[in-house]
Amino acid sequence: MSKTHSGPPMSFLCDQNLGRLARWLRMMGFDAEYMRAWSEEKIAAARAAGRILLTRRRDFAMKEGSIVLESDFLKDQLRYLDKRLNLKENLRPYSRCIVCNVSLKYVKAQDVKNLVPEYVSATRETFARCPKCSRIYWKGTHTNRANETMRSLFSVRVNV
């Protein structure tokens, strides 16, 4: 639910300690795979695909294509990534499913009318749907809170 940007998209592989970060990166429009258990095979595949490994493991500090996050706190992790990678220049909020990591597709309100709460159907016009898991997204109060978090982290105006 955002405007598109040009240039190659940034993509990540988050280790098993960074599930919350993976969801937030997805919410901000980044391709962020989540590795539930450590897997050298997934890491090798991610590197071959040009993904940046985000990890809490210090033994990866000197490995190319890896970023070690020192902080346990989400906001500190996002600030650090913004400082290193300039995330704010590539934000595409609400363009990916936060569960499946797939790009969302806009759908007509009439197509989801019976799939969302009646109040939502009556008060919202714009919906997006995940083509993989069929989860439906719309702008609600949670969106306002997420926008405020992004504004406070990146000092940018988030348009949805």
Backbone torsions as a table, in degrees:
resi	resn	phi	psi	omega
1	MET	NA	48.5	-178.8
2	SER	-147.5	172.4	176.7
3	LYS	-74.4	158.6	-179.1
4	THR	-94.7	154.5	179.6
5	HIS	-122.4	153.2	178.3
6	SER	-93.3	172.2	179.9
7	GLY	98.0	161.8	-179.1
8	PRO	-67.9	133.5	-178.9
9	PRO	-72.6	144.5	175.9
10	MET	-80.9	135.4	178.4
11	SER	-133.4	152.1	-171.6
12	PHE	-134.0	159.0	165.3
13	LEU	-125.0	117.5	-179.2
14	CYS	-98.7	132.2	179.7
15	ASP	-73.6	176.1	-172.3
16	GLN	-62.6	-13.3	178.5
17	ASN	-91.5	0.8	-171.9
18	LEU	-127.2	37.6	179.9
19	GLY	-62.9	-42.4	179.6
20	ARG	-65.5	-40.5	176.9
21	LEU	-61.7	-42.4	178.9
22	ALA	-58.0	-44.5	-179.9
23	ARG	-63.4	-41.3	179.6
24	TRP	-68.7	-38.9	176.9
25	LEU	-61.5	-41.7	176.6
26	ARG	-62.3	-44.1	179.4
27	MET	-59.0	-32.9	-179.9
28	MET	-85.0	-0.9	173.9
29	GLY	100.7	9.0	-179.8
30	PHE	-94.1	145.1	174.5
31	ASP	-75.4	108.6	-175.3
32	ALA	-133.2	99.7	175.1
33	GLU	-75.2	151.4	178.9
34	TYR	-120.4	128.6	-179.7
35	MET	-100.9	103.6	-176.5
36	ARG	-64.9	-30.7	177.0
37	ALA	-136.6	149.2	-177.5
38	TRP	-60.7	131.7	-178.8
39	SER	-146.1	113.3	177.9
40	GLU	-62.4	-33.6	178.9
41	GLU	-64.9	-43.3	177.6
42	LYS	-64.4	-38.3	179.4
43	ILE	-65.0	-44.1	178.9
44	ALA	-62.5	-42.9	178.7
45	ALA	-64.9	-40.0	179.8
46	ALA	-65.1	-43.2	178.5
47	ARG	-62.8	-42.2	179.6
48	ALA	-63.0	-30.6	179.7
49	ALA	-86.5	-1.0	178.6
50	GLY	85.0	14.9	177.8
51	ARG	-76.7	150.1	175.1
52	ILE	-94.7	125.7	177.4
53	LEU	-80.2	122.4	173.9
54	LEU	-105.2	124.5	-174.5
55	THR	-144.4	162.6	172.9
56	ARG	-101.7	-5.7	-177.3
57	ARG	-77.3	117.0	-176.5
58	ARG	-67.6	-23.7	-179.1
59	ASP	-69.5	-5.6	176.4
60	PHE	-99.0	5.0	-174.2
61	ALA	-57.9	-35.0	-175.8
62	MET	-100.1	1.7	-177.7
63	LYS	-84.1	132.0	-179.8
64	GLU	-62.1	139.1	178.8
65	GLY	82.8	10.2	-180.0
66	SER	-122.2	145.0	173.0
67	ILE	-127.9	123.4	178.2
68	VAL	-93.7	125.9	179.3
69	LEU	-99.6	119.5	-176.6
70	GLU	-78.1	-35.7	-172.6
71	SER	-82.1	148.4	172.5
72	ASP	-86.1	-11.8	-171.4
73	PHE	-96.5	130.0	-175.7
74	LEU	-54.0	-50.1	-177.1
75	LYS	-61.7	-39.1	176.9
76	ASP	-65.7	-39.0	178.3
77	GLN	-62.6	-44.9	-179.3
78	LEU	-66.9	-39.7	177.0
79	ARG	-62.3	-42.6	180.0
80	TYR	-63.4	-44.6	178.8
81	LEU	-64.2	-37.5	177.8
82	ASP	-64.1	-41.5	179.5
83	LYS	-63.8	-41.0	-178.8
84	ARG	-77.8	-38.7	-169.1
85	LEU	-120.1	-2.1	-179.1
86	ASN	57.2	54.1	-179.0
87	LEU	-54.3	-39.6	-173.3
88	LYS	-57.9	-25.7	179.9
89	GLU	-76.7	-13.1	-175.7
90	ASN	-120.7	14.3	180.0
91	LEU	-63.3	134.4	171.8
92	ARG	-137.7	66.7	-171.6
93	PRO	-53.8	139.3	172.5
94	TYR	63.3	33.7	178.7
95	SER	-106.3	-5.9	-179.6
96	ARG	-128.9	151.5	174.1
97	CYS	-70.7	128.6	-178.6
98	ILE	-75.3	-12.5	178.1
99	VAL	-95.2	-50.6	-173.5
100	CYS	-94.8	-18.4	-178.4
101	ASN	71.1	23.9	-179.7
102	VAL	-101.0	146.9	176.8
103	SER	-63.2	134.5	-179.5
104	LEU	-78.9	154.5	176.7
105	LYS	-117.8	135.6	175.2
106	TYR	-69.0	143.0	177.2
107	VAL	-131.8	157.0	178.0
108	LYS	-75.5	145.8	180.0
109	ALA	-56.3	-38.8	-178.8
110	GLN	-65.2	-26.1	-179.8
111	ASP	-74.3	-19.8	-179.1
112	VAL	-117.6	6.6	-175.0
113	LYS	-50.3	-43.8	-178.1
114	ASN	-88.3	4.1	-177.2
115	LEU	-110.1	-6.4	178.5
116	VAL	-121.9	161.3	177.7
117	PRO	-56.2	147.9	-176.6
118	GLU	-55.8	-43.3	179.6
119	TYR	-60.7	-42.6	179.8
120	VAL	-63.7	-45.3	179.3
121	SER	-59.5	-37.2	-177.8
122	ALA	-78.7	-23.0	-172.6
123	THR	-113.1	-6.8	-178.8
124	ARG	-119.7	145.3	179.5
125	GLU	-111.2	-26.1	-174.2
126	THR	-108.7	129.0	178.9
127	PHE	-135.7	151.5	173.3
128	ALA	-129.8	150.7	-177.5
129	ARG	-134.8	142.3	176.5
130	CYS	-80.9	123.0	180.0
131	PRO	-69.7	-14.6	-179.2
132	LYS	-91.9	-53.3	-175.3
133	CYS	-103.8	-5.6	179.3
134	SER	69.1	9.9	175.8
135	ARG	-60.6	141.0	-177.9
136	ILE	-110.0	137.0	-179.0
137	TYR	-120.8	146.1	174.1
138	TRP	-151.7	162.2	179.5
139	LYS	-76.0	119.7	178.6
140	GLY	-135.8	-166.6	-178.1
141	THR	-64.6	-31.8	177.8
142	HIS	-62.4	-32.6	179.0
143	THR	-65.2	-41.6	178.7
144	ASN	-61.3	-42.1	179.1
145	ARG	-66.2	-41.9	179.0
146	ALA	-65.1	-41.5	177.4
147	ASN	-59.4	-43.3	179.8
148	GLU	-63.3	-40.0	177.3
149	THR	-62.2	-45.7	179.0
150	MET	-63.8	-39.6	177.7
151	ARG	-61.8	-44.3	-177.8
152	SER	-69.1	-33.4	-179.9
153	LEU	-75.4	-44.0	-169.2
154	PHE	-111.2	-3.0	-179.2
155	SER	53.3	42.8	177.6
156	VAL	-128.0	155.9	175.7
157	ARG	-86.8	126.7	-179.9
158	VAL	-98.9	117.8	177.6
159	ASN	-102.9	126.1	177.3
160	VAL	-125.1	NA	NA
